[in-house]
Every structure is written in C-alpha cells, then in structure tokens.
Amino acid sequence: MADLLSIGAFSRMTFLTVKALRHYHDEGLLEPASVDPHSGYRYYRPEQVPTARLIRRLRDLDLPVDEVRGVLSAPDDATRNQVIVAHLDRMSRQLQETQETVESLRRLLSGGEELEVTERDEPALTTMAIRQSVSGDDALAWWLDAFAELHRAVRVGGLVRTGPDGALFPTKFFTEGVAELVVFVPVESAGTPTGRVEAFELPGTRLAVTTYDGPMIDLDGAYSAVGQAVLERATSADGPVRERYFPLGDEDDLLNHRTEVGWPVLA
C-alpha cells in the first residue's frame, strides 16, 4: 500500500475530518481505494484528493448529499455544472430574501410611516378574470403568470380597460394558507373567455382603503394599518380584501406599481 494514503494523511490533504470521510464512504460519495479487512482502516489514492475537495466545497454550500452524488456521477461537465449553477441560483435567491427581511426588520424597529386610511364606495365592475385555488407559497408566481395571461387576453380581444388591475384575497387565504384567489382586469364590456380567462362580475362594496408604495415584503404593514382602522371604527364586514395595482410605468411591468389595500366595511 505504498502508493496509498492513510485516512489521516488524506484528511490533512483535504481538510475533511475522519468522521466526515467515514460518512461520505457510508453515503457512497467517496469510496476508499482500499479497506483493511482486519482493522477496517481506510486508504485512499492521491488522485482522489480533487474529488474530496470538490465534495467539501459543495457541502460547504449546503448542497444536499443526493445532489452532490448527482454532480459526482454526472456524465459530462455540462451536466455537472448545471446542477451546481442551479444550487447557486437558489442560494442567491435565499440570500436576497434574507437581506430583504433584514432591511424590513430594521424599518419595523425604527417605526415606519403611518398610512392614511379612508373609506369609499366601490361600484360593481365588469372584468375579465382568472380564478384558482392557490397556496401562499405559490401565490406570487401564480399572480405574475395569471396577470401576464390576462393582459394578453385583453389586448388580443381588443377590450377597453376601465381601471387598474386588481385581486381578491379571501380570509381563508390568510387563515388556512390556501384559497381561491381572483385576479381581474376591469373592462368596458366582457370579451370571449379563453384559456383560464373568464368574464367575472365583481359586486360593489364599501371599503376602507390605504395605499402602499414600497417593498412587497412590507405590504403587511398596509394590511395592519387598514385592519387597525377598521377595528377602531368597528365597521368590519365579511368579504375578501380587494387589492388594486396602480402602475408606476409600463402596465406590463407587474412588480412596479403602487398597491391599494381595500378592507370590506359596513355600508
């Protein structure tokens, strides 16, 4: 075994502990070149060092063991790199979400601006809409996709808008984490249903409203403000919260808007 490395030497060369090396052996990630049948002592080849270093890098990035196995067994560099890049993209998104949460917490601790809450009667609306049961985790992706489809349908159908986009969020969505959501575009007259898009008559109601213009992560502050106002006035009524989206530029830039939150109240 003169050309083999002891597990201790291999550990020093790779910065992997003996415990980690044994674990990766058990997981089938890094098989020793030889195992002494009497002592169980493991020996490694020098050419296994790059693989061990790669495993350590991937595990330092919290890549799951199954995906590490996929990288090591990839048939070519392109397939291997695809797995790694996908994980790096996930980490980047998580980092961005963490940074947004940190900034939101700082704003919360510093005491954000007070939002004005008013009341108004909202007339009945003719709309084209998409309705679907959606969970909280899927809501944003669904919202973006549904509005993109609605905007196409309105343009292709030659329909005339009568107001900004909107959405309905029933209480069940907040209490249970899943419910039927409705996104809609008000139009002068309903067009022909296509795909998921259908004509939808939105009933009139009275709303307590506030307007929010800031990061989406802090939208709950607008809900808190309008909910507090409704509580103080003892005017809360049944029905979904109605959001309206006033574009700050191109109406197809779905995330660049000012949000109005409307809470149903007694007429």
C-alpha positions as CSV (number, residue, x, y, z in Angstrom):
1,M,0.0,0.0,0.0
2,A,3.0,2.3,-0.5
3,D,1.1,4.3,-3.2
4,L,-1.9,4.8,-0.9
5,L,-2.7,7.4,1.6
6,S,-3.7,6.7,5.2
7,I,-7.0,8.2,6.2
8,G,-5.1,10.6,8.5
9,A,-2.9,11.8,5.6
10,F,-5.9,12.1,3.3
11,S,-7.7,14.1,6.0
12,R,-4.9,16.6,6.3
13,M,-4.7,17.0,2.5
14,T,-8.4,17.6,2.0
15,F,-9.5,19.4,5.3
16,L,-12.1,16.6,5.7
17,T,-12.3,15.1,9.2
18,V,-12.0,11.3,9.6
19,K,-15.7,11.4,10.7
20,A,-16.7,13.2,7.5
21,L,-14.7,10.7,5.4
22,R,-16.4,7.8,7.0
23,H,-19.8,9.4,6.5
24,Y,-19.1,10.1,2.8
25,H,-18.0,6.4,2.5
26,D,-21.2,5.3,4.0
27,E,-23.2,7.6,1.7
28,G,-21.4,6.2,-1.4
29,L,-19.8,9.6,-2.2
30,L,-16.2,8.8,-1.7
31,E,-15.2,5.2,-1.6
32,P,-11.7,4.4,-0.2
33,A,-9.3,2.8,-2.6
34,S,-8.8,0.0,-0.1
35,V,-10.2,-1.1,3.3
36,D,-8.1,-3.4,5.5
37,P,-10.3,-6.5,6.1
38,H,-9.0,-7.0,9.6
39,S,-8.8,-3.4,11.0
40,G,-11.3,-1.7,8.8
41,Y,-8.7,1.0,8.2
42,R,-9.4,3.1,5.1
43,Y,-6.8,4.0,2.5
44,Y,-7.1,6.5,-0.4
45,R,-5.4,7.2,-3.7
46,P,-3.7,10.6,-4.3
47,E,-5.9,11.1,-7.4
48,Q,-9.0,11.1,-5.1
49,V,-7.9,14.3,-3.5
50,P,-9.6,16.6,-6.1
51,T,-12.9,14.7,-5.7
52,A,-12.7,15.0,-1.9
53,R,-12.0,18.8,-2.2
54,L,-15.0,19.1,-4.6
55,I,-17.2,17.3,-2.1
56,R,-16.1,19.6,0.7
57,R,-16.8,22.7,-1.4
58,L,-20.3,21.5,-2.4
59,R,-21.2,20.6,1.2
60,D,-19.9,24.0,2.4
61,L,-22.5,25.4,0.1
62,D,-25.2,23.2,1.7
63,L,-25.7,21.2,-1.5
64,P,-27.8,18.1,-0.4
65,V,-26.0,14.8,-0.4
66,D,-28.2,13.4,-3.2
67,E,-27.3,16.4,-5.4
68,V,-23.6,16.0,-4.6
69,R,-23.9,12.4,-5.7
70,G,-25.5,13.7,-8.9
71,V,-22.6,16.1,-9.5
72,L,-20.1,13.3,-9.0
73,S,-21.9,10.9,-11.3
74,A,-22.6,13.4,-14.0
75,P,-21.8,12.1,-17.4
76,D,-20.1,15.3,-18.5
77,D,-19.0,18.8,-17.3
78,A,-22.2,20.5,-18.7
79,T,-24.5,18.2,-16.7
80,R,-22.4,18.6,-13.6
81,N,-22.2,22.4,-13.9
82,Q,-26.0,22.6,-14.4
83,V,-26.6,21.0,-11.0
84,I,-24.1,23.4,-9.3
85,V,-25.4,26.5,-11.0
86,A,-29.0,25.7,-10.1
87,H,-28.0,25.4,-6.5
88,L,-26.0,28.6,-6.6
89,D,-29.1,30.3,-8.0
90,R,-31.2,29.0,-5.2
91,M,-28.6,30.3,-2.7
92,S,-28.6,33.7,-4.3
93,R,-32.4,33.9,-4.1
94,Q,-32.2,32.9,-0.4
95,L,-29.6,35.5,0.3
96,Q,-31.6,38.2,-1.4
97,E,-34.7,37.1,0.6
98,T,-32.6,37.2,3.8
99,Q,-31.3,40.7,3.0
100,E,-34.8,41.9,2.3
101,T,-36.1,40.5,5.6
102,V,-33.2,42.2,7.5
103,E,-34.0,45.5,5.9
104,S,-37.7,45.1,6.6
105,L,-36.9,44.3,10.3
106,R,-34.8,47.4,10.5
107,R,-37.7,49.5,9.1
108,L,-40.1,47.8,11.6
109,L,-37.8,48.6,14.5
110,S,-37.4,52.2,13.5
111,G,-41.2,52.7,13.3
112,G,-42.4,53.0,9.7
113,E,-44.5,55.9,8.3
114,E,-48.2,56.0,9.3
115,L,-50.6,55.2,6.4
116,E,-53.8,57.2,5.9
117,V,-56.9,55.1,5.8
118,T,-60.1,56.4,4.2
119,E,-63.4,54.8,3.2
120,R,-65.3,54.8,-0.1
121,D,-68.0,53.0,-2.0
122,E,-66.6,50.8,-4.8
123,P,-69.0,50.3,-7.7
124,A,-69.7,46.9,-9.4
125,L,-67.3,46.1,-12.1
126,T,-67.3,44.1,-15.3
127,T,-64.0,42.3,-15.5
128,M,-62.0,39.6,-17.2
129,A,-60.6,37.4,-14.5
130,I,-58.7,34.2,-13.6
131,R,-59.7,32.2,-10.6
132,Q,-57.8,29.4,-9.0
133,S,-57.1,27.8,-5.6
134,V,-53.6,28.9,-4.7
135,S,-51.4,28.3,-1.6
136,G,-49.4,31.1,0.0
137,D,-46.1,29.6,-1.2
138,D,-47.2,29.7,-4.8
139,A,-49.2,32.9,-4.7
140,L,-46.6,35.3,-6.2
141,A,-45.6,33.1,-9.1
142,W,-49.3,32.4,-9.9
143,W,-50.1,36.1,-9.6
144,L,-47.4,37.1,-12.1
145,D,-48.4,34.3,-14.5
146,A,-52.1,35.0,-14.3
147,F,-51.8,38.7,-14.9
148,A,-49.5,38.1,-17.9
149,E,-52.2,35.9,-19.4
150,L,-54.9,38.4,-18.5
151,H,-53.1,41.3,-20.2
152,R,-52.6,39.2,-23.3
153,A,-56.2,38.3,-23.4
154,V,-57.3,41.9,-23.0
155,R,-55.0,43.1,-25.8
156,V,-55.9,40.2,-28.2
157,G,-59.6,40.7,-27.6
158,G,-59.4,44.4,-28.2
159,L,-61.1,45.1,-24.8
160,V,-61.1,48.6,-23.3
161,R,-59.8,48.9,-19.8
162,T,-61.8,50.9,-17.2
163,G,-59.4,50.8,-14.3
164,P,-56.3,49.2,-12.8
165,D,-55.6,45.5,-12.2
166,G,-57.0,44.0,-9.0
167,A,-57.1,40.9,-7.0
168,L,-59.4,39.4,-4.3
169,F,-57.9,37.7,-1.2
170,P,-60.5,35.9,0.9
171,T,-59.9,35.5,4.7
172,K,-59.3,31.8,4.2
173,F,-56.2,32.5,2.3
174,F,-54.7,34.1,5.4
175,T,-56.1,31.7,8.0
176,E,-55.6,28.4,6.1
177,G,-52.8,29.3,3.7
178,V,-54.7,28.3,0.6
179,A,-57.9,29.5,-1.0
180,E,-59.4,30.5,-4.3
181,L,-57.8,33.8,-5.5
182,V,-59.2,36.0,-8.2
183,V,-57.1,38.4,-10.3
184,F,-59.0,40.7,-12.6
185,V,-58.8,43.5,-15.2
186,P,-61.8,45.9,-15.3
187,V,-63.2,46.3,-18.8
188,E,-65.9,48.2,-20.6
189,S,-67.6,45.0,-21.7
190,A,-66.7,41.4,-21.2
191,G,-64.9,39.6,-24.0
192,T,-64.9,35.9,-25.1
193,P,-63.5,33.5,-22.5
194,T,-60.1,32.0,-23.5
195,G,-57.8,29.6,-21.6
196,R,-58.2,30.4,-17.9
197,V,-59.6,33.8,-18.6
198,E,-63.3,34.3,-18.0
199,A,-65.9,37.1,-17.6
200,F,-66.4,38.0,-14.0
201,E,-68.9,40.4,-12.4
202,L,-67.4,42.0,-9.4
203,P,-70.1,43.2,-6.9
204,G,-70.0,46.7,-5.5
205,T,-68.9,47.1,-1.9
206,R,-67.8,49.6,0.7
207,L,-64.1,49.6,1.5
208,A,-61.6,51.0,4.0
209,V,-58.6,51.7,1.9
210,T,-54.9,52.7,2.2
211,T,-52.2,53.0,-0.4
212,Y,-48.8,51.5,-0.1
213,D,-45.7,52.2,-2.3
214,G,-42.7,50.2,-1.1
215,P,-41.1,46.7,-1.0
216,M,-43.5,43.9,-1.2
217,I,-42.2,42.3,1.9
218,D,-43.6,45.3,3.9
219,L,-47.1,45.1,2.4
220,D,-48.3,43.5,5.6
221,G,-47.9,47.0,7.2
222,A,-50.6,48.3,4.9
223,Y,-52.9,45.4,6.0
224,S,-52.1,46.2,9.6
225,A,-52.9,49.9,9.2
226,V,-56.2,49.4,7.5
227,G,-57.2,46.5,9.8
228,Q,-56.4,48.6,12.9
229,A,-58.5,51.5,11.5
230,V,-61.5,49.2,10.8
231,L,-61.2,47.7,14.3
232,E,-61.2,51.1,15.9
233,R,-64.3,52.1,13.9
234,A,-66.0,48.7,14.5
235,T,-67.1,48.6,10.8
236,S,-65.5,45.4,9.6
237,A,-67.7,43.3,7.2
238,D,-67.4,39.9,5.5
239,G,-65.8,39.6,2.2
240,P,-62.4,39.4,0.6
241,V,-59.7,42.0,0.8
242,R,-59.5,43.8,-2.6
243,E,-56.1,44.9,-3.8
244,R,-55.7,47.3,-6.7
245,Y,-52.5,47.9,-8.6
246,F,-51.7,51.4,-10.0
247,P,-48.8,51.1,-12.4
248,L,-45.8,53.4,-12.0
249,G,-44.7,52.9,-15.6
250,D,-45.4,50.2,-18.1
251,E,-48.6,48.3,-17.1
252,D,-46.9,45.0,-18.1
253,D,-44.1,45.6,-15.5
254,L,-46.2,43.8,-13.0
255,L,-44.0,44.5,-9.9
256,N,-43.6,48.2,-10.5
257,H,-46.8,49.5,-9.0
258,R,-48.5,51.3,-6.1
259,T,-50.8,48.9,-4.1
260,E,-54.2,49.9,-2.7
261,V,-55.5,47.6,0.0
262,G,-59.3,47.7,0.4
263,W,-60.8,46.1,3.5
264,P,-64.6,45.4,3.3
265,V,-66.6,47.5,5.8
266,L,-70.3,48.0,6.7
267,A,-72.1,50.3,4.3
